């Protein structure tokens, strides 16, 4: 948690994409499907990107998803970074 600014849309989106499904007791579908991460390497990016977009659109109504990009950090190791371009109501982030 941050000392302040926890309610900003950017922080909420960041927290959403760090959760796995089943982690939140009373909202079991909140978070990313863990099957994306159980593969030896992230070979198909489209299902994960669609899951990220659904998650953001469902649980963070203050933003519109413009673009999602997955950047490989380590070849064939399954490490990646998510870069989401969001249209925040009142500005662009």
Rosetta blueprint (number, residue, H / E / L):
1 X L
2 X L
3 X L
4 X L
5 X L
6 X L
7 X L
8 X L
9 X H
10 X H
11 X H
12 X H
13 X H
14 X H
15 X H
16 X H
17 X L
18 X L
19 X L
20 X E
21 X L
22 X L
23 X L
24 X L
25 X L
26 X L
27 X L
28 X L
29 X L
30 X L
31 X L
32 X E
33 X L
34 X H
35 X H
36 X H
37 X L
38 X L
39 X L
40 X L
41 X L
42 X L
43 X L
44 X L
45 X H
46 X H
47 X H
48 X H
49 X H
50 X H
51 X H
52 X H
53 X H
54 X H
55 X H
56 X H
57 X H
58 X H
59 X H
60 X L
61 X L
62 X L
63 X E
64 X E
65 X E
66 X E
67 X E
68 X E
69 X E
70 X E
71 X E
72 X E
73 X E
74 X E
75 X L
76 X L
77 X L
78 X L
79 X E
80 X E
81 X E
82 X E
83 X E
84 X E
85 X E
86 X E
87 X E
88 X E
89 X L
90 X L
91 X E
92 X E
93 X L
